[in-house]
Amino acid sequence: MKNRLKQLFKPFTLMVIPHSGKQVRSISISKQLIALVAFSIFLVGGGSGYFLYKFSEYRRSSQELNQYKAETERIRNEYDSMADTAEAMKQKLDSLQKLENDLRAKNGLPQLPDNSQTDGGKGGVLQSRSGLKRPTLILNKEALDQLNKETDQRIESAKQILTTIEQQEAEQQAEETQKQDKEAHTPTIWPTGSRTISSDFGYRLDPFDNTYSLHTGLDIAGSYGSPVQATADGVITEAGWDGGYGICIMVDHGNGIVTRYGHLSAVDVKTGQTVKKGDTIGRIGSTGRSTGPHLHYEITVSGNLVNPVKYLP
């Protein structure tokens, strides 16, 4: 056993023989040193291999981390874009609701409910990359679908308001047209340029037989041949001689109102003709039962004589 151990630790001798003829040199190397060198080479090689392996893993992990960061950045960009879109939609909805409520208030319609107070809403504060807090919103398909639905409802509501306003405007226009038409067909002006009343409506002493009798209109003094005007829109129903009225014109204004213009010297219209308020229809004269140039102006409403003074401005 001892011999074997001695053989094991017996050193190696290396002979170095130079070519120049110099002295041969011998080097003695122990087996322990050889083993130590071999072990050191093994350690260095193994350590280098382990380092290379770890370095490769680090590079792979670094690449994966960079990819993760890039993907995270992309998601954050999409997230911020979605948040901006949702916030813009919400602001538009708020503006639209305010506009609708203003329109409703002006037209006597009920106000829309404040959707910001509805129950069941959930969400959290969104944080952007800049650190600014975003409004409370749920950034998912359900929330955006809800915003789209509310937008559609607002548009439909706005259309209904517009329809209501158009109907109201049409009704107001119809009322205004009816009012204007009624005013146009109602005597509201003097039939002559003269404003001198020579004989009032009502009972008076008759200038021909000195008896009291009903004077059915107003006598308005004026120059012979002065123009006589229609006091309202209407249709000529008579234009010619009519007994004691002499040359006479009658105008039907509708709504049961009829005017008569008597003692004329001339007629400028014919039966069936349509006239407008202020149109010249004849001339002052003294035909028929008359004592001098003047206009006999008479108004009947639903067949009943009325005092023309009530219709003069």
PyMOL commands that set and color helices and strands:
alter all, ss='L'
color gray80, all
select helices_A, chain A and resi 2-8+31-106+115-117+141-184+243-245+308-311
alter helices_A, ss='H'
color red, helices_A
select strands_A, chain A and resi 12-16+25-29+124-127+133-137+197-199+202-205+212-215+218-221+227-229+234-241+247-254+257-267+274-275+280-284+294-301+304-306
alter strands_A, ss='S'
color yellow, strands_A
deselect
rebuild
show_as cartoon
